[in-house]
Amino acid sequence: MIELIHLVKKFGELMAVNDLSLNVAGGELFVLLGPNAAGKTTTLKILAGLMRPTSGAARISGIDIQTDPLAARRRMAFVPDFPFLYDKLSPNEFFRFTSQLFRMEEGTAAIRCRQLAERFNLEPYLHKTIETLSHGTRQRIAIVSALLHDPEVLILDEPMVGLDPQHVRVVKDILKERALAGMTVMISTHQLSVAEEMADRIGIMHQGRLIALGTAEQLRAESGNAGKLEQVFLALTSPERPVE
């Protein structure tokens, strides 16, 4: 459902993404880890069609995001680390706008909106303007908006930032449910506990390259470290360890 094929992205002399190839299957919950400036957000923005690669290709459900962006975007949703919302709208108006963008049937959109708003405890805020709401509430609105059209592929960059423990639990539960129902979920995060708890597979990026890929147990074996994922991550991204 997600294919990255020899993906390269340069910013001048800076190699942000360096020959990245990766397949993420339907129904897989994939977590992308890496230190700051590893290339994670750049990779996700290319996948979402917000940035053009220098070379290589990115495909959503078999559709190249560069050659047929509308078809690819109809099948996916992207929640960036700092979501853009229309501040003068209410959440209800924003959800209606989103559903119309994806040409959802009005009744179906209303049902899903009501169910998701209840799940995320958004009912008290549905008729307030978004500009008056807290960062955590805005983050919940962005995630609900992404889930409304039930995309085949859901991509999230640091989705837990700003959420309290109650709503972190809600997000984790919903993402697991959606993956079990067949949705492909790709998360970039610095929260190693999220990867350890949720991921079917984990990828670790460092200096633009994918340096490790597998289950948590496979990464432990590769690093020669049987401890927590934090110890594995630190061992694999150590400055003393060469990036091949």
Secondary structure by P-SEA (a helix, b strand, c coil): cbbbcbbbbbccccccccccccccccccbbbbbbccccaaaaaaaaaaccccccccccccccccccccaaaaaaacccccccccccccccaaaaaaaaaaaacccaaaaaaaaaaaaaaaccccccccccccccaaaaaaaaaaaaacccccbbbbccccccccaaaaaaaaaaaaaaaaabbbbbbbcccaaaaaccccbbbbbccccccccccaaaaaaaacccccaaaaaaaaaccccccc
